[in-house]
Amino acid sequence: MDRGEFQIEICAGGVESCQAALQGGADRVELCAALPEGGITPSYGEIKVAREVLDDKAAMHVMIRPTAWSSGACSPTAASTSRPAPASCATPVA
């Protein structure tokens, strides 16, 4: 199988995992927090530093999940506290 036929995506639990993913040849990284609990949206600081580490060497996707083990449905209060997260994930960091 030719390496050009597929992409490698790694689920990373933090900046150190992003660095290891790059060293392992990942094309794409999904950044999450609290992986043992099923994964949640990482902090803005973690997203910012991970973007700097990955630079243009690998694409980054960020998990958007306000609470562990959630199906995406959450209370209005939880939804209102997580609203800034998707916007901060999509905004390029200078």
N, C-alpha and C positions, 0 to 999 in steps of 0.2 A: 504494500500500500504506500502510495506516494504521500508525503507530508503535505503537499499542496492540495490534497483532496479534502482536507478537514481542518477545522480550527480547534484549538485547545482553549477551553474556558475553565478557570479555577474559581471556586467560591472561597473568598479570602475573609478572614475574621479580623483583619486589621492591617496596618501598614507593613508590619514585618512579613505577613503572609503575602502581601502584594509584591514585596521585594523577592520573596522566594518563588512566586509565580513567574516573575520575569526571568529569574535565573533558570527556571525549569522550561522556559520556552513558551509560556502562555501567550495567546493572541488576545485574550479578553479576560477580564477579571470582574466577578460579581462581588462587590464589597458589602459585607453584612456585619452586624454586631450580635453578640449573644448567640452564637451558633448552637451551643448545647441546648438552648431553649427553643430552637427552631428558626432563629434568625429574626432580627429587627433592624430598623433603619439605624445606621451608624450616626454618630454625632457629626455636626458640621465640621469640627476640627479634624476628625478622622478622614472625612471626605476630602477636605482641602489638602491635607498632607499626602493622602493616597494619590490624588491627581498629580501633585508635584512629583511624586516618586515614579508614577507610571508615565508621566509626560506624554509623548506621542508614541511610546514604545508598545503600548497595549491599550485596547479600548477598555473603558470601565463602565459597568452598569452598577447601580446602587439599589439595594433592596429597599422597598418602601413598604414597611409593615410596622404599625405603631406599637403593637403588643405581641409578645411571644405566642406562638401557636394560633394566631388569629387567622380567620379565613378572609380577611379584608374588611369584614363588617365590624364596626366598633361604635361605641357611644358617641353622641355629638361632642362631648367634652374631649374624648380622646382624639376625635377627628380634628377638632379645632387646634389642638396642640401639635398635631403632626402636619398641618397644612404648610408651614414654611419649609419643611424638609424637601418635598419634591422640587420646589423652586430653587432651593440652594444646590440641589444635585444637578440641575440642568444649567446653572449659571457658570460659565467659565471663570476660573480663578486666575486672577492676574498675578 
